């Protein structure tokens, strides 16, 4: 049956782990993979301050864009200030969910302005901690040209809240039987075994790895089977989180 994959890289900022990011970029270049890259416009999250500030960071982002990597707006400061999960119930904290439309619009406007300052175009939203709400979507529509969200649970891209959604279901590469599956990495945190596993997966499956540019997005709605799968997914995830707490 038909199956394809997308690669997503989260938390790109001027203080990222450059050794790890260089390593994963080398692997992706080897197999001609164009990932989604979640870029934090004005990082204030100390957990993402891994390396020294690189003054050429935005030149690097522009180079990614020039080779057809999909640059996504990843919040604004990446600071969690509410205890709301919003539309995607993975984490109970957020930079956005629970804030007013005015507050969220200001954040989105500032983030997009930073992108434009460095000649970065953007049509993709990736929320820090997967947490955002209806006001976030209203702010995105008001302040940006973003029409696509990388998040949600389904077997293939769908349309909801007047946005195209590319589901994000995996954090490790796994061979699936059908559908479109996004594998999300946080390069700052990757270990050597993670790079080895990724390369082995790509050796076998690189021809099945697609990009946002190549996806055929439509106004398809989730079907009943996907809604049942989504509920089961959240139940299993919450049980796993409780065991790890």
C-alpha positions as CSV (number, residue, x, y, z in Angstrom):
1,X,0.0,0.0,0.0
2,X,1.1,3.6,-0.5
3,X,3.1,5.1,2.4
4,X,5.4,8.2,2.6
5,X,7.2,10.1,5.3
6,X,8.3,13.6,6.2
7,X,11.1,14.7,8.4
8,X,10.6,17.5,10.9
9,X,13.4,19.3,12.8
10,X,12.4,21.4,15.8
11,X,13.9,24.2,17.8
12,X,16.3,25.8,15.3
13,X,17.7,29.0,16.9
14,X,21.1,30.8,17.1
15,X,22.2,28.9,20.2
16,X,21.4,25.4,18.9
17,X,23.6,22.3,19.2
18,X,25.6,23.0,16.0
19,X,27.4,19.7,16.0
20,X,24.2,17.7,16.0
21,X,22.5,20.0,13.5
22,X,25.4,19.6,11.1
23,X,25.3,15.9,11.5
24,X,21.6,15.5,10.7
25,X,21.9,18.0,7.8
26,X,24.7,15.9,6.4
27,X,22.5,12.8,6.5
28,X,19.6,14.5,4.9
29,X,21.7,16.0,2.2
30,X,23.1,12.6,1.4
31,X,19.6,11.3,0.6
32,X,18.3,14.6,-0.9
33,X,15.7,15.0,1.9
34,X,13.9,18.4,2.3
35,X,12.6,18.5,5.9
36,X,10.4,20.9,7.7
37,X,12.5,23.1,10.1
38,X,10.8,24.8,13.1
39,X,12.6,28.1,13.6
40,X,12.3,30.1,16.8
41,X,12.4,33.8,15.8
42,X,13.4,35.2,19.2
43,X,14.4,32.4,21.5
44,X,14.2,33.1,25.2
45,X,14.1,29.4,26.3
46,X,17.2,28.6,28.3
47,X,16.9,24.9,27.5
48,X,17.6,25.8,23.8
49,X,20.7,27.8,24.7
50,X,23.0,24.9,24.1
51,X,25.8,26.5,22.2
52,X,27.3,29.9,21.7
53,X,25.3,32.5,19.7
54,X,26.0,32.1,16.0
55,X,25.8,35.5,14.3
56,X,25.4,33.8,10.9
57,X,22.3,31.8,12.0
58,X,19.9,33.6,9.7
59,X,22.2,33.2,6.8
60,X,22.0,29.5,7.5
61,X,18.2,29.6,7.6
62,X,18.2,31.4,4.2
63,X,20.5,28.7,2.8
64,X,18.1,26.0,4.0
65,X,15.2,27.8,2.3
66,X,17.2,28.2,-0.9
67,X,17.7,24.4,-1.1
68,X,13.9,23.9,-0.6
69,X,13.8,23.1,3.1
70,X,10.4,24.2,4.4
71,X,10.9,26.9,7.1
72,X,8.2,27.0,9.7
73,X,7.3,29.6,12.3
74,X,8.0,27.9,15.7
75,X,6.3,30.3,18.1
76,X,8.1,33.5,19.0
77,X,10.1,33.2,22.2
78,X,9.5,29.5,22.9
79,X,8.7,30.4,26.6
80,X,5.8,28.5,28.2
81,X,3.5,30.9,30.0
82,X,0.2,29.1,30.3
83,X,-1.0,25.7,31.4
84,X,-3.3,25.1,28.5
85,X,-2.8,22.4,25.8
86,X,-5.3,23.8,23.3
87,X,-6.3,21.8,20.3
88,X,-3.6,19.1,20.5
89,X,-3.6,17.5,23.9
90,X,0.0,16.4,24.1
91,X,1.4,18.9,26.7
92,X,-0.4,21.0,29.4
93,X,1.8,24.1,28.9
94,X,2.0,26.6,26.1
95,X,3.5,29.8,24.7
96,X,0.1,30.5,23.0
97,X,-2.9,28.5,24.1
98,X,-5.1,30.3,26.6
99,X,-3.9,33.8,25.6
100,X,-6.1,36.4,24.1
101,X,-6.3,37.0,20.3
102,X,-4.6,40.3,20.8
103,X,-1.6,38.8,22.7
104,X,-1.2,36.0,20.2
105,X,-1.5,38.3,17.2
106,X,1.4,40.4,18.6
107,X,3.6,37.3,19.0
108,X,2.8,36.1,15.5
109,X,3.3,39.6,14.0
110,X,6.7,39.9,15.7
111,X,7.8,36.5,14.6
112,X,6.8,37.0,11.0
113,X,8.5,40.4,11.0
114,X,11.7,38.7,12.1
115,X,11.4,36.3,9.3
116,X,10.8,39.0,6.7
117,X,13.8,41.0,8.0
118,X,15.9,38.1,7.0
119,X,14.1,37.3,3.7
120,X,12.5,34.1,5.0
121,X,9.1,33.2,3.6
122,X,6.8,31.1,5.6
123,X,3.5,29.2,5.1
124,X,3.9,26.6,7.9
125,X,3.2,26.8,11.6
126,X,4.7,24.5,14.2
127,X,3.7,25.3,17.8
128,X,6.1,25.0,20.7
129,X,5.1,21.9,22.7
130,X,2.3,21.3,20.1
131,X,0.1,23.6,22.1
132,X,-2.1,26.2,20.4
133,X,-5.8,27.1,20.2
134,X,-8.5,28.7,18.0
135,X,-7.1,32.2,18.8
136,X,-3.7,31.1,17.5
137,X,-5.2,30.1,14.2
138,X,-7.1,33.4,14.0
139,X,-3.8,35.2,14.7
140,X,-2.0,33.2,12.0
141,X,-4.7,34.1,9.4
142,X,-4.6,37.8,10.5
143,X,-0.9,38.4,10.7
144,X,0.7,35.9,8.2
145,X,0.4,34.0,5.0
146,X,0.5,30.7,6.9
147,X,-2.0,28.1,5.7
148,X,-0.5,24.8,6.9
149,X,0.0,23.3,10.3
150,X,2.3,20.5,11.2
151,X,0.4,18.7,13.9
152,X,-2.6,16.5,14.7
153,X,-3.2,12.8,14.4
154,X,-4.5,11.2,11.2
155,X,-3.3,8.9,8.4
156,X,-2.8,11.6,5.9
157,X,-3.1,15.4,5.5
158,X,-6.5,16.9,6.2
159,X,-8.4,20.2,6.5
160,X,-9.7,21.7,9.7
161,X,-10.3,25.1,11.3
162,X,-9.8,26.6,7.8
163,X,-6.2,25.3,7.7
164,X,-4.4,22.4,6.0
165,X,-2.9,20.0,8.6
166,X,0.0,17.7,8.0
167,X,-0.3,15.1,10.8
168,X,2.7,14.6,13.1
169,X,2.6,11.1,14.7
170,X,6.1,9.8,15.2
171,X,9.3,10.7,17.1
172,X,11.4,7.8,15.9
173,X,11.5,6.3,12.4
174,X,9.2,3.3,12.0
175,X,8.1,1.5,8.9
176,X,4.4,1.9,8.4
177,X,1.9,0.1,6.1
178,X,0.1,3.1,4.6
179,X,-0.5,6.8,5.0
180,X,1.6,9.9,5.5
181,X,3.8,10.0,8.6
182,X,5.8,12.9,10.0
183,X,8.9,11.9,12.1
184,X,9.8,14.7,14.5
185,X,13.3,15.2,15.7
186,X,14.8,17.6,18.2
187,X,18.4,17.7,17.0
188,X,19.7,19.4,20.1
189,X,18.9,16.3,22.1
190,X,19.8,13.5,19.6
191,X,22.3,10.8,20.6
192,X,24.6,8.8,18.3
193,X,22.2,5.9,18.3
194,X,19.5,8.3,17.0
195,X,21.6,9.3,14.0
196,X,22.5,5.7,13.3
197,X,18.8,4.6,13.4
198,X,17.8,7.5,11.1
199,X,20.4,6.7,8.5
200,X,19.5,3.0,8.5
201,X,15.9,4.0,8.0
202,X,16.8,6.4,5.1
203,X,19.0,3.8,3.5
204,X,15.9,1.7,3.0
205,X,13.1,4.3,2.7
206,X,14.6,7.5,1.3
207,X,12.5,7.2,-1.9
208,X,9.4,7.3,0.3
209,X,10.4,10.4,2.1
210,X,8.5,13.4,0.6
211,X,8.3,17.2,1.4
212,X,5.7,19.8,2.0
213,X,6.3,21.0,-1.5
214,X,5.4,17.6,-3.0
215,X,2.4,16.9,-0.9
216,X,-1.0,17.2,-2.6
217,X,-3.0,19.0,0.1
218,X,-6.7,19.1,-0.2
219,X,-9.8,20.0,1.9
220,X,-10.2,16.4,3.0
221,X,-11.9,15.9,6.4
222,X,-10.9,13.2,8.9
223,X,-12.9,10.0,8.5
224,X,-14.4,8.0,11.3
225,X,-11.6,5.5,11.4
226,X,-9.1,8.4,11.9
227,X,-11.1,9.9,14.7
228,X,-11.2,6.5,16.5
229,X,-7.4,6.2,15.9
230,X,-6.9,9.7,17.3
231,X,-8.8,9.0,20.5
232,X,-6.8,5.8,21.0
233,X,-3.5,7.6,20.3
234,X,-4.2,10.3,23.0
235,X,-5.2,7.6,25.5
236,X,-2.0,5.6,25.0
237,X,0.1,8.8,25.1
238,X,-1.4,10.0,28.4
239,X,-0.9,6.6,29.9
240,X,2.7,6.6,28.8
241,X,3.2,10.2,30.2
242,X,1.7,9.1,33.5
243,X,4.1,6.2,33.8
244,X,7.1,8.4,33.1
245,X,6.0,11.1,35.6
